[in-house]
Amino acid sequence: MSDPALDGDWHPVALSAALPAGARLATRLLGREVVVWRGADGAVHAGEDRCPHRGTRLSVGEVKGDEIVCAYHGWRFDGAGRCTKVPAHPALDTASQARLCARMHHAEERYGLVWVCVGTPAKPVLPFPEHDDPHLRIVHCGPYDVDAAGPRIVENFLDMAHFGWVHGGILGDLDHTEVRDYQVDPFDDGQGGSGVIATQCRFWQPRTNSLAHGGSEVEYTYRVVRPLTAILTKLPEAQAGFREAISLHVQPLEEERSRVFIILAMTNDADSDEALRAFQDTIFGQDLPILENQRPKKLPLAPGAEQSMACDRLSLAYRRLLKESGMRWGVIAE
């Protein structure tokens, strides 16, 4: 399915650290089979996971130098997809080889992730300024595989009303379930991030983060900067000077199957990376059975398709954003 909102956007497909020089991996993106590899020069490349000769997946081959080699007949392809060698025809001239192209995608690295765009990029990779703040520590969590549509995952990330029910004893409890009024506005940072923003989101939490040892009022700000990316910031009242930003990035494998990458940017220097990941693993593990049991699995965009309340103001703004973008992947438009 072609999707105008997603084909020209950038999507995470791997942690940079999981792709050393000479490595390749097979993945899926928007229903397509994709091969990603890193050459000896350190550059990442991505393309259709299929040799144009006889259709063998390039991901079962190997990387030699900066090129990927098909396991079936040894055809070699550079980062631009040009064939540089056909072993069965060693005398084939360079111009003829160059016409034997593998289909390539755009690939970049930002924020410790490998990003791929299967169409023509409409914007740069999304901005995440907290990641570049030298005062904040960066920790990558996941990836997490979910049998759910990407928009359902983002909407859950934006939801405060489930804290006491799904994250009891950590992000909420059943004695503090009220979602107070908050502000939702259009958002455009002028740097390629645009969508909606929710401010003045205040909620009482028993344990706001891995360092907290008691309940506290927390102020959240949510930014939806791309259809499948949201960023939240947290300021706990009881921890003066503590800052935390959590970005959620969805890799849309299929319409109803996704992979989630989470990046933490925070002032926490006390906990180990493993402890921070374990805390996030717990939170996401609590969300997982909810996400995988929502029906329909795709996010319905038609007004009235699901009953909503005032606390769902951000969710409704997110749905309108997707509808206005013409998004078709993982949603029920009408």
C-alpha positions, 0 to 999 in steps of 0.5 A: 500500500502506498501511503502519502504520509509515510512513504516520504517519511523516515522510519527507524529500522535498527539501533546503530550499535547493532549494525557494525561494519560488515554487518547486514540485517533483514527487516520489514518496513511498510510491508516491504522486505528491506536489507540494511548493511554497513560498509567498511567505510562506516556508511549505512545503506538500505534497499529492497531485499531482493537481487534483481537477477533471480530474486534471492534475498540479498540479506542471506549474502555477505558484505565485502568492503562497501558492497553487498554480495548475492549468495546465489550467483555472486552479483555485487552491488554498491551503496547506490545499487549499481552492480559492480561484478557479475562473476559469470561474465567477468568481461562485462563492461562497467556500463553494462554492469551499472544498468543491472541495478538493485532497488535502493532506499534512502538511509541515514543515522541520527540519534543512535538509530538507522533511519530508512525512507522508502520514497522521496524524503519530504523532510529531514529526519525528525528533530529531537533537540533533547538528544543533542543537549550535552547536559542530558544522558542518552539511553536506548531502550527496546526495540519492542515487537508489538502485534498492533498498528503503529497509530494505536501505539502512539495514541497509547503513549499520549494517554494519561487516563490508563496510568492507574489501571495499567501502570499501578504503583509506578505511573499511577494508582486507583486513588488518583485517576482524574485527568485534569484539563490540559491544553492542546495546540498545533505544533511546528518547531520550524525545523521539520517537526510539526503536529500537535502539542499538549501542555499543562498535563499534570498527574500524580504518580507513585514513582515518576522514574527509576530514581523516585522513592515516593509519590509526586505531582508531575508535569508532562508535555507531549509533542507529536512531531511525525505520524509515528513519533511522539516525544514527552518531557517530564518535570517531577515537582519532588525532584528539583532539577530533574529533567527527562525526555522520552521519545517513542519511534514506531517502525511500521513492519506491517499494518498491524505489526510494529517495532518500537524504539524508545530513547531516553534523554535525562539528568539521571546519572545514578542508575546504570543503563541496564537499570534504566532499560529494565524500568522502561521494559517494565512500563512497556511490558505493562502496555503490551497486552493492552495494545495487542488486545485492542479491536479493531487493531487499526486506529479508527479516524471517523468521528464517533467510531469510538466513545471519547471523553474530555481526557481524550482531547490529545488523542482526538487531535492526533486522530485529526492530524492523521486524517488531515495528512491522508494517512492510510496505513494502520488506520480506518479512515472512515 
